[in-house]
Amino acid sequence: MGPAVERLIADTRERTHARLARRERRTYLAFSAAFLVAALALAVLAPWTRELDVPLAIALTLAYAIVARVEFAAGAGIVVPTQLVFVPMLLLLPTPLVPLLVAAAYVGSDLAAVIRDRLAVGRAVIAPADTWFAIWPALVLVLGDAQLPSWDLWAWYAGALAAQLVGDAACTALRARLALGLRPREIASDMLLAYRVDALLFPVGLLAAVGAASQPWAVLLVLPIVALFASFAREREARIDGALELSQAYRGTALLLGDVIEADDQYTGDHTKDVVELTVQVAEALGVDAETSRGAEFGALLHDVGKIHIPASIINKPGPLDDDEWVIMKTHTVEGQKMLERVGGMLARVGVVVRASHERWDGGGYPDGLAGEDIPLAARIVSVCDAYNAMTTDRSYRRALAVADAIAELERCAGTQFDPAVVAALVAVVAAPAQPAWQLTLGADPAPAELPAAPQPRPA
């Protein structure tokens, strides 16, 4: 599980328990109101091909509410196997009435989640905003006079599925843009995954509906399949919980090691925090992927952890090191990697960044003589930020350089010691510094109400 997915999952979980932000609340209320108008108009104005069987309608609505709580985590989003009940509802109940029944099922399902303290109360009342997907297939079936289960109407059923997916994608994208300011491409992967599951379950729901055409109550025999989904969903949720807990443990270990560095040597600790702040900003300026960004962030935090094994007499020497002392000092990257490999997992991968943090673009660095793009990008970022911070702070043997002089030195060494692209990004950051990111990325998370978690489409 990558850091971007971990963050989205955590954000989504926090958001379900958070109060709606004002912009989000207004958007969802508007979508809910518009849905209710459209669903009522469809139920009142569209022709009903079959009579309403009230007990069956209640049973299927309850079944839908139960299935709606079977949330199967996939990527950063969730999929719900409600197609198994939704498709039979469209064909075994009066089709124009089904969107209202689905909305009622979602409200009931969300209220149950509120009672179980799994959802903020304000989010239950706006459930109809997520039910627009039910309008489009119902409308297609009404227009095609295809409200009854029959294989002869397969083309209309295919059209209904297409209308459901396209219509819901449009509504979800618009709602995400208005409520959270998210662009369609930011939620596209989760939407596509949910719709793929919808498309795969649609034939199963259709088979159940056609098979129960003469005995509508027989459609409830699909519920054991839902129980199987629920079992898989619980197992996957447990694995995700374990992965998130392990990731948090790695993060806590990294912070603890950072504290150890600071306790062992105040200068090194302060220097490390400054390098972390700058590294996060430079990684963002370069537009690197989440995995590289996290590697750079933790690499910056721990790039000096191996100095714990270096004698204090060398670390604090009030002057340049001699050749023998440099030989010892240069072992700190290897020692740092060894320490992190003992922790394992994510920190073992960070150990590779720590080991390479003193390599040079021209291959003249240590300990392995890597050159150019053979040096991990995260390590190249840490190297430039480490050098800049070292030049602009007082050391035991010299005074700090002026910012302009430090930048000039970095630019002089671009292409030899440093990656030119990373140097250019750092210069841009220093010229227009971003908000310090230490507390944001390694400390407390921002308030849940401000987190732009991707909205979860209601797969049907």
C-alpha positions as CSV (number, residue, x, y, z in Angstrom):
1,M,0.0,0.0,0.0
2,G,1.5,3.3,-1.1
3,P,1.6,6.5,1.0
4,A,-0.9,8.3,-1.2
5,V,-3.4,5.4,-0.8
6,E,-2.7,5.3,3.0
7,R,-3.4,9.0,3.3
8,L,-6.6,8.9,1.3
9,I,-7.9,5.9,3.3
10,A,-7.1,7.7,6.6
11,D,-8.6,11.0,5.3
12,T,-11.8,9.2,4.2
13,R,-12.1,7.5,7.6
14,E,-11.7,10.7,9.4
15,R,-14.2,12.5,7.1
16,T,-17.0,10.0,7.9
17,H,-16.8,11.1,11.6
18,A,-16.3,14.8,10.9
19,R,-18.9,17.5,10.6
20,L,-19.7,18.7,7.1
21,A,-17.8,21.8,6.1
22,R,-20.1,24.7,5.0
23,R,-19.3,24.3,1.3
24,E,-19.7,20.6,1.5
25,R,-23.0,20.8,3.4
26,R,-24.5,23.3,0.9
27,T,-23.5,21.2,-2.1
28,Y,-24.9,18.0,-0.6
29,L,-28.2,19.6,0.4
30,A,-28.6,21.0,-3.1
31,F,-28.0,17.6,-4.7
32,S,-30.3,15.9,-2.2
33,A,-33.1,18.4,-2.9
34,A,-32.7,18.1,-6.6
35,F,-32.7,14.3,-6.4
36,L,-35.9,14.3,-4.4
37,V,-37.6,16.5,-6.9
38,A,-36.5,14.3,-9.8
39,A,-37.3,11.1,-8.1
40,L,-40.8,12.3,-7.1
41,A,-41.5,13.5,-10.6
42,L,-40.4,10.1,-12.0
43,A,-42.6,8.2,-9.5
44,V,-45.6,10.4,-10.1
45,L,-45.4,11.1,-13.9
46,A,-43.9,7.9,-15.3
47,P,-46.2,4.9,-16.1
48,W,-46.0,1.9,-13.8
49,T,-46.0,-1.5,-15.6
50,R,-46.7,-3.5,-12.5
51,E,-48.6,-3.0,-9.3
52,L,-46.8,-2.3,-6.0
53,D,-46.2,-5.3,-3.8
54,V,-45.8,-3.5,-0.5
55,P,-44.3,-6.4,1.5
56,L,-41.8,-7.2,-1.3
57,A,-40.9,-3.5,-1.6
58,I,-40.2,-3.3,2.1
59,A,-38.2,-6.5,2.1
60,L,-36.0,-5.4,-0.9
61,T,-35.5,-1.9,0.6
62,L,-34.4,-3.5,3.9
63,A,-32.1,-5.9,2.0
64,Y,-30.6,-2.9,0.1
65,A,-30.0,-1.0,3.3
66,I,-28.2,-4.1,4.7
67,V,-26.1,-4.6,1.6
68,A,-25.2,-0.9,1.5
69,R,-23.2,-1.4,4.7
70,V,-21.1,-4.1,3.1
71,E,-18.2,-1.8,2.2
72,F,-15.3,-3.5,0.4
73,A,-12.2,-1.4,0.5
74,A,-10.5,-1.1,-2.9
75,G,-7.6,1.3,-3.4
76,A,-8.4,4.5,-1.6
77,G,-12.2,4.0,-2.1
78,I,-14.9,1.5,-1.4
79,V,-17.1,-0.7,-3.5
80,V,-20.5,-1.9,-2.4
81,P,-22.3,-5.0,-3.9
82,T,-25.7,-3.3,-4.1
83,Q,-26.2,-4.2,-7.8
84,L,-27.3,-7.6,-6.5
85,V,-30.4,-6.0,-5.0
86,F,-30.7,-2.8,-7.1
87,V,-31.2,-4.6,-10.5
88,P,-33.9,-6.9,-9.1
89,M,-35.6,-3.9,-7.6
90,L,-35.7,-2.1,-11.0
91,L,-37.4,-5.1,-12.6
92,L,-39.6,-6.7,-9.8
93,L,-41.0,-3.4,-8.3
94,P,-42.6,-0.5,-10.1
95,T,-39.5,0.9,-11.8
96,P,-40.4,4.7,-11.4
97,L,-40.6,4.2,-7.6
98,V,-37.2,2.5,-7.2
99,P,-35.0,5.6,-6.9
100,L,-37.1,6.8,-3.9
101,L,-36.9,3.3,-2.3
102,V,-33.1,3.3,-2.8
103,A,-32.8,6.8,-1.2
104,A,-34.9,5.5,1.8
105,A,-32.6,2.5,2.1
106,Y,-29.5,4.7,2.2
107,V,-31.0,7.0,4.8
108,G,-31.9,4.1,6.9
109,S,-28.5,2.5,6.4
110,D,-26.7,5.7,7.3
111,L,-28.8,6.3,10.4
112,A,-27.9,2.8,11.6
113,A,-24.2,3.7,11.1
114,V,-24.8,6.9,13.1
115,I,-26.3,4.8,16.0
116,R,-23.2,2.6,15.9
117,D,-21.0,5.7,15.9
118,R,-19.5,4.9,12.5
119,L,-20.8,8.0,10.8
120,A,-21.4,11.7,11.7
121,V,-25.0,12.5,12.1
122,G,-25.0,15.3,9.6
123,R,-23.9,12.9,6.8
124,A,-27.0,10.7,7.2
125,V,-29.5,13.4,6.2
126,I,-27.7,14.1,2.9
127,A,-27.7,10.5,1.7
128,P,-30.1,11.3,-1.2
129,A,-27.2,13.3,-2.8
130,D,-25.4,10.0,-3.4
131,T,-28.5,8.3,-5.0
132,W,-28.5,10.0,-8.4
133,F,-27.2,6.8,-9.9
134,A,-30.7,5.2,-9.5
135,I,-32.4,7.8,-11.6
136,W,-30.7,7.2,-14.9
137,P,-31.3,3.4,-15.4
138,A,-34.9,3.8,-14.1
139,L,-35.5,6.5,-16.7
140,V,-34.0,4.4,-19.5
141,L,-36.2,1.4,-18.6
142,V,-39.3,3.6,-18.5
143,L,-38.5,5.2,-21.9
144,G,-37.9,1.8,-23.4
145,D,-41.0,0.2,-21.8
146,A,-38.6,-2.4,-20.4
147,Q,-39.7,-2.5,-16.8
148,L,-40.3,-6.2,-16.6
149,P,-37.7,-9.0,-16.4
150,S,-37.3,-10.6,-19.9
151,W,-34.2,-11.7,-21.8
152,D,-35.8,-10.1,-24.9
153,L,-35.1,-6.7,-23.4
154,W,-31.4,-7.2,-22.9
155,A,-30.5,-4.2,-25.1
156,W,-32.5,-1.9,-22.9
157,Y,-30.9,-3.4,-19.8
158,A,-27.4,-2.8,-21.3
159,G,-28.5,0.8,-21.9
160,A,-29.7,1.2,-18.4
161,L,-26.3,0.0,-17.0
162,A,-24.5,2.5,-19.3
163,A,-26.8,5.3,-18.2
164,Q,-26.2,4.4,-14.5
165,L,-22.4,4.5,-14.8
166,V,-22.2,7.6,-17.0
167,G,-24.8,9.5,-15.1
168,D,-23.3,8.7,-11.8
169,A,-19.8,9.5,-12.9
170,A,-21.0,13.0,-14.1
171,C,-22.9,13.6,-10.8
172,T,-20.0,12.4,-8.6
173,A,-17.5,14.5,-10.5
174,L,-19.6,17.6,-10.3
175,R,-20.4,17.1,-6.6
176,A,-16.7,16.6,-5.8
177,R,-15.8,19.7,-7.7
178,L,-18.4,21.9,-6.0
179,A,-18.1,20.4,-2.5
180,L,-14.4,19.7,-2.2
181,G,-12.7,21.4,-5.1
182,L,-11.5,18.1,-6.5
183,R,-10.9,17.7,-10.2
184,P,-12.3,14.6,-12.0
185,R,-8.8,13.1,-12.6
186,E,-8.2,13.1,-8.8
187,I,-11.0,10.7,-8.2
188,A,-11.1,8.9,-11.5
189,S,-9.2,5.8,-10.4
190,D,-11.5,5.1,-7.5
191,M,-14.6,5.8,-9.6
192,L,-13.5,3.4,-12.3
193,L,-12.8,0.7,-9.8
194,A,-16.3,1.1,-8.3
195,Y,-17.9,1.1,-11.7
196,R,-16.0,-2.0,-12.8
197,V,-17.5,-3.9,-9.8
198,D,-21.0,-2.5,-10.7
199,A,-20.6,-3.8,-14.3
200,L,-19.4,-7.2,-13.2
201,L,-22.3,-7.6,-10.7
202,F,-25.0,-6.3,-13.0
203,P,-25.4,-9.6,-14.9
204,V,-25.7,-11.5,-11.6
205,G,-28.5,-9.1,-10.4
206,L,-30.2,-9.4,-13.8
207,L,-30.0,-13.2,-13.6
208,A,-31.6,-13.1,-10.2
209,A,-34.4,-10.8,-11.4
210,V,-35.3,-12.9,-14.5
211,G,-35.1,-16.1,-12.5
212,A,-37.5,-14.7,-10.0
213,A,-39.9,-13.2,-12.5
214,S,-42.7,-15.6,-11.6
215,Q,-41.7,-15.9,-7.9
216,P,-40.4,-12.4,-6.9
217,W,-39.6,-13.4,-3.3
218,A,-37.1,-15.9,-4.6
219,V,-34.8,-13.0,-5.4
220,L,-33.8,-12.9,-1.8
221,L,-31.8,-16.0,-2.4
222,V,-29.0,-13.7,-3.6
223,L,-28.4,-12.6,0.0
224,P,-26.0,-15.4,0.9
225,I,-23.7,-14.1,-1.8
226,V,-23.8,-10.8,0.1
227,A,-22.8,-12.5,3.3
228,L,-19.8,-13.9,1.4
229,F,-18.9,-10.4,0.3
230,A,-19.2,-9.2,3.9
231,S,-16.8,-11.9,5.1
232,F,-14.2,-10.9,2.5
233,A,-14.8,-7.2,3.4
234,R,-14.1,-7.8,7.1
235,E,-10.9,-9.7,6.3
236,R,-9.7,-6.9,3.9
237,E,-10.6,-4.2,6.5
238,A,-8.5,-6.1,9.1
239,R,-5.5,-6.2,6.7
240,I,-5.9,-2.5,5.9
241,D,-6.0,-1.7,9.6
242,G,-2.9,-3.7,10.1
243,A,-1.1,-1.9,7.2
244,L,-2.1,1.5,8.6
245,E,-1.0,0.6,12.1
246,L,2.3,-0.7,10.8
247,S,2.8,2.5,8.7
248,Q,2.1,4.6,11.8
249,A,4.6,2.5,13.8
250,Y,7.3,3.1,11.2
251,R,6.5,6.8,11.3
252,G,6.7,6.8,15.1
253,T,10.0,4.9,15.0
254,A,11.4,7.5,12.6
255,L,10.3,10.3,14.9
256,L,11.8,8.5,17.8
257,L,15.1,8.1,16.0
258,G,15.0,11.8,15.1
259,D,14.6,12.6,18.8
260,V,17.6,10.3,19.6
261,I,19.7,12.3,17.0
262,E,18.7,15.5,18.6
263,A,19.4,14.3,22.2
264,D,22.8,13.0,21.0
265,D,23.8,16.2,19.3
266,Q,21.7,19.4,19.5
267,Y,23.2,20.9,16.3
268,T,22.6,17.7,14.3
269,G,19.0,17.5,15.6
270,D,18.2,21.1,14.6
271,H,19.9,20.7,11.3
272,T,17.9,17.6,10.6
273,K,14.5,19.4,11.2
274,D,15.5,22.2,8.9
275,V,16.5,19.8,6.2
276,V,13.2,18.0,6.5
277,E,11.2,21.2,6.0
278,L,13.2,22.2,3.0
279,T,13.2,18.6,1.5
280,V,9.4,18.4,1.7
281,Q,9.1,21.8,-0.1
282,V,11.6,20.8,-2.8
283,A,9.9,17.5,-3.4
284,E,6.6,19.2,-3.9
285,A,8.2,21.7,-6.3
286,L,9.6,18.8,-8.3
287,G,6.1,17.2,-8.4
288,V,7.5,13.8,-7.4
289,D,5.2,10.8,-6.7
290,A,4.0,10.1,-3.2
291,E,6.5,7.2,-2.6
292,T,9.5,9.3,-3.6
293,S,8.2,12.2,-1.5
294,R,7.9,10.0,1.6
295,G,11.3,8.5,1.0
296,A,12.8,12.0,0.7
297,E,11.0,13.2,3.9
298,F,12.1,10.3,6.0
299,G,15.5,10.2,4.4
300,A,16.0,13.8,5.4
301,L,14.8,13.1,8.9
302,L,17.2,10.1,9.3
303,H,20.1,11.0,6.9
304,D,22.4,11.6,9.9
305,V,21.1,8.8,12.2
306,G,24.3,6.9,11.6
307,K,26.3,9.6,13.3
308,I,25.2,8.0,16.6
309,H,28.1,5.6,15.9
310,I,30.6,8.3,15.2
311,P,32.8,9.4,18.2
312,A,31.7,12.8,19.7
313,S,35.3,14.0,19.3
314,I,34.9,13.8,15.5
315,I,31.3,15.2,15.4
316,N,32.2,18.2,17.5
317,K,35.7,18.8,16.4
318,P,36.3,22.6,16.2
319,G,38.0,22.5,12.8
320,P,38.3,20.5,9.6
321,L,38.7,16.7,9.9
322,D,41.9,15.0,9.0
323,D,42.0,12.1,6.5
324,D,41.6,9.4,9.1
325,E,38.7,11.2,10.7
326,W,37.0,11.6,7.4
327,V,37.3,7.8,6.8
328,I,35.4,7.3,10.0
329,M,32.9,10.1,9.3
330,K,32.0,8.6,5.9
331,T,30.8,5.4,7.5
332,H,27.8,7.2,9.0
333,T,25.6,6.6,5.9
334,V,26.3,2.9,5.9
335,E,25.8,2.7,9.7
336,G,22.5,4.6,9.2
337,Q,21.3,2.1,6.6
338,K,22.2,-0.8,8.9
339,M,20.2,0.6,11.7
340,L,17.1,1.1,9.5
341,E,17.4,-2.3,8.0
342,R,17.1,-3.7,11.5
343,V,13.7,-2.0,11.7
344,G,12.7,-3.4,8.3
345,G,9.7,-2.6,6.1
346,M,9.4,1.0,5.0
347,L,12.4,2.2,7.0
348,A,14.6,-0.4,5.3
349,R,13.7,1.3,2.0
350,V,14.5,4.7,3.6
351,G,17.8,3.2,4.5
352,V,18.7,3.1,0.8
353,V,18.1,6.9,0.7
354,V,20.2,7.4,3.8
355,R,23.1,5.4,2.3
356,A,23.0,7.4,-0.9
357,S,22.6,10.8,0.6
358,H,26.3,11.7,0.1
359,E,26.6,10.4,-3.4
360,R,27.6,12.9,-6.2
361,W,25.9,13.5,-9.5
362,D,29.4,13.0,-11.2
363,G,30.0,9.7,-9.4
364,G,32.6,11.1,-7.0
365,G,30.6,10.6,-3.8
366,Y,30.5,7.9,-1.2
367,P,30.0,5.1,-0.2
368,D,29.2,3.4,-3.6
369,G,30.3,6.0,-6.2
370,L,26.8,6.1,-7.8
371,A,26.3,8.7,-10.5
372,G,23.5,10.6,-12.2
373,E,20.1,8.9,-12.1
374,D,21.5,5.8,-10.5
375,I,21.3,7.8,-7.3
376,P,17.7,7.5,-5.9
377,L,15.8,10.8,-6.6
378,A,14.9,11.0,-2.9
379,A,18.6,10.9,-2.0
380,R,19.4,13.6,-4.6
381,I,16.8,15.9,-3.0
382,V,18.2,15.2,0.5
383,S,21.8,15.9,-0.7
384,V,21.0,19.3,-2.1
385,C,18.9,20.4,0.9
386,D,21.4,19.0,3.3
387,A,24.2,21.0,1.6
388,Y,22.2,24.2,1.5
389,N,21.3,24.0,5.2
390,A,24.9,23.2,6.1
391,M,26.2,26.3,4.2
392,T,23.6,28.6,5.7
393,T,24.1,27.7,9.4
394,D,27.0,28.3,11.7
395,R,29.3,25.3,12.1
396,S,31.9,24.7,14.8
397,Y,34.7,25.7,12.4
398,R,33.1,28.5,10.3
399,R,30.4,31.0,10.1
400,A,27.2,30.6,8.0
401,L,27.3,31.8,4.4
402,A,24.8,34.3,3.1
403,V,21.8,32.8,1.3
404,A,22.9,34.4,-2.0
405,D,26.4,32.9,-1.6
406,A,25.0,29.5,-0.8
407,I,22.7,29.5,-3.8
408,A,25.7,30.6,-6.0
409,E,27.7,27.6,-4.7
410,L,24.9,25.2,-5.3
411,E,24.5,26.5,-8.9
412,R,28.3,26.2,-9.4
413,C,28.2,22.6,-8.3
414,A,25.0,21.7,-10.3
415,G,25.9,19.0,-12.8
416,T,29.0,17.9,-10.8
417,Q,28.0,17.3,-7.2
418,F,24.3,17.9,-7.4
419,D,21.4,17.1,-9.7
420,P,20.8,20.3,-11.7
421,A,17.0,19.8,-11.6
422,V,16.9,19.5,-7.8
423,V,19.1,22.6,-7.5
424,A,16.8,24.6,-9.7
425,A,13.8,23.5,-7.6
426,L,15.5,24.5,-4.3
427,V,16.4,27.9,-5.7
428,A,12.8,28.4,-6.6
429,V,11.6,27.3,-3.1
430,V,14.1,29.6,-1.4
431,A,13.1,32.5,-3.6
432,A,9.4,32.0,-2.7
433,P,9.4,29.8,0.5
434,A,6.4,27.7,1.1
435,Q,4.7,27.2,4.4
436,P,6.9,25.0,6.7
437,A,5.8,21.4,6.4
438,W,7.4,19.8,9.4
439,Q,4.3,19.6,11.6
440,L,2.1,18.9,8.7
441,T,3.9,15.8,7.4
442,L,5.6,14.3,10.5
443,G,3.5,15.7,13.3
444,A,-0.2,16.3,13.9
445,D,-2.6,16.0,11.0
446,P,-4.8,18.9,9.9
447,A,-8.3,19.1,11.1
448,P,-10.5,16.5,9.4
449,A,-12.9,19.1,8.1
450,E,-10.1,20.6,5.9
451,L,-8.9,17.3,4.4
452,P,-9.8,17.0,0.7
453,A,-10.6,13.3,0.9
454,A,-11.9,11.8,-2.3
455,P,-15.7,11.3,-2.2
456,Q,-16.9,7.7,-2.5
457,P,-19.3,7.1,-5.3
458,R,-22.3,4.9,-4.2
459,P,-21.8,1.8,-6.3
460,A,-25.1,0.2,-6.9
